[in-house]
Amino acid sequence: MSEGNLIKVGSPYVPDELKDTVTLTSLDHAIDALGELLSPVISPVANLARSNSVWPLTFGTSCCAIEMMCVGMSAFDISRFGSEVFRATPRQADMILTAGTITRKMAPALITLYEQMPEPKYVIAMGACTITGGMFNDSYSVVQGVDRIIPVDVYLPGCPPRPEAILDALLKLQQKIRTENYHERKKRTYNQRAVRYVDYDTGRLVDDLVEEARQEADAVLAGGATIALKSEEKQAEASEKKD
């Protein structure tokens, strides 16, 4: 994903599509500044609580979802780690476990679910098909890595990973949550929008594709300018030799 999809400002942010209906007051900025001041004190306590109550979103698209269901059963009992509450709505979830293949037709729905989750939110990419496309590598219909469309915190390889591997990935995510600074994380919050357009041919955000095209065009123009300059220098040398 391009750097354009990350917010690098410390103040509260309102997407362009919502600026006509949402207004930030001085109180919002004051609360944000107070949070930044107290973050070193509050973060360790809040992170400990959040890491032990990571609620996953109920989301499964292929065979990896069977292993995700299995980890909730008594043989493995994910409730020992505080993550047994699989939520049916992204508004109440902290984490998406992308269990299975993400097709290009599914990509817009996954992006919508991710953006509907409240911050802070996390993603575990589960299975080879999710991470790199797996057996569907170079397929016309499969996203070649879920990290092309949403940020990923923990990668869990395998085809499919066993329930023990899911628990290990959850423990790694909990450790990451315990050691992060929430205010510093906010500075690199995913740039959410009320409307986001996705290219169905690639499963990638249109903004990313436009940015790549702009960079390629700039590179071509810069290369053309260099060639033109060299051509002018050669002509000048040739004219000097004639003289």
Secondary structure, 3 states (H helix, E strand, C coil): CCHHHECCCCCCCCCHHHCCCCCCCHHHHHHHHHHHHHHHHHHHHHHHHHHCCCCEECCECCCHHHHHHHCCCCCCCHHHHCCCCCECCHHHCCEEEEECCCECCCHHHHHHHHHHCCCCCEEEEECHHHHHCHHHCCCCCECCCHHHCCCCCEEECCCCCCHHHHHHHHHHHHHHHHCCCHHHHHCCCECCCCCCCECCCCCCEHHHHHHHHHHHHHHHHHHHHHHHHHHHHHHHHHHHHHC
